[in-house]
Amino acid sequence: MAFLGIDTSNYTTSAAIFDGKDVVQSKKLLPVKEGELGIRQSDAVFHHVRQLPQIVEALGRTDKAEIEAVGVSVRPRPIEGSYMPCFEAGHSTARVLASVLGVPLYCFSHQEGHIAAAAYSAGFSPNVGDRFCAFHVSGGTTEAVMVKCGEYGYETEYLCGSLDLKAGQAVDRTANMLSLPFPGGAHLEKLALCWNEPIKGLKVAKKGMDICLSGVENICRKMKSDGQPDEKIARTCIEYIRRALMHMADSILEKYGDIPLLFAGGVMSNSIIREDFTKRYGAYFAKPEFSCDNAAGIAILASRAFEDRSGR
């Protein structure tokens, strides 16, 4: 028994096989020209179409008779009106594969995939009906949602988030300012770990439970023009994001009580934030290979949908 998942985000082409216990992943970043901070949607679709065959082939020779269902992400978030053209590439491929294989096709959101992958890799197994708070922190999203576990998917309710710049955008813009490659997360973290002195005087812009992250770009740009060390600038960016997320987490716990916190998304692979929040909140984190965009969660959700609807 195996379940195929496909995800085509604005950063990565991904596919995964889940056998009910283990996950095999295959993924490839979309090509971004040096010095640029992303890719146009039309270009993303083009590159997904080119990369999907090799990504699926790289999963290895799974007997097609073993594949019980195909899952795919078709939109960024599980809310009305959520749409990005890049997901059409994966959706089209998944429809063809499911039709040829004669198996069900289950559609989910990119965000649900992140939540499922994070929970799986963190060993977090809530029961149907349980509630927890999930943070999705990436280049496209920086928000916390209340999650209620369904039979095979999730019901989510927005709690708070960034009102302007997303955390991943702040990271990539700062990295670009420091002449680091895109995507900049791992490179910025490596540089930040070289700065061991406290970062003082940072004030995060807040509005109720929400945050604003555009200020960190201005702070880092001024530091650069003032000739401050790149290592300190990198650490300042990450520290600002850490404090902003801490405000969100503290606000949620104050309002809703002691509920589990699960962190997903590419920015949450940052070791500085992970170590602090694990100690501070006992939070659950996706392992780094399940933090960045991936199709593992989509394959896992497909398995749950299949088992629920087949009565297994």
Secondary structure by P-SEA (a helix, b strand, c coil): cbbbbbbbcccccccccccccbbbbbbbccccccccccccaaaaaaaaaacaaaaaaaccccccccccbbbbbcccccccccccccaaaaaaaaaaaaaaacbbbbbbcaaaaaaaaaaaaacccccccbbbbbbbcccccccccbbbbcccbbbbbbccccccccaaaaaaaaaaaaccccccaaaaaaaaaaccccccbbbbbbcccbbbcaaaaaaaaaaaaacccaaaaaaaaaaaaaaaaaaaaaaaaaaccbbbbbbbccccccaaaaaaaaaaccbbbcccccccccaaaaaaaaaaaaaaaacc
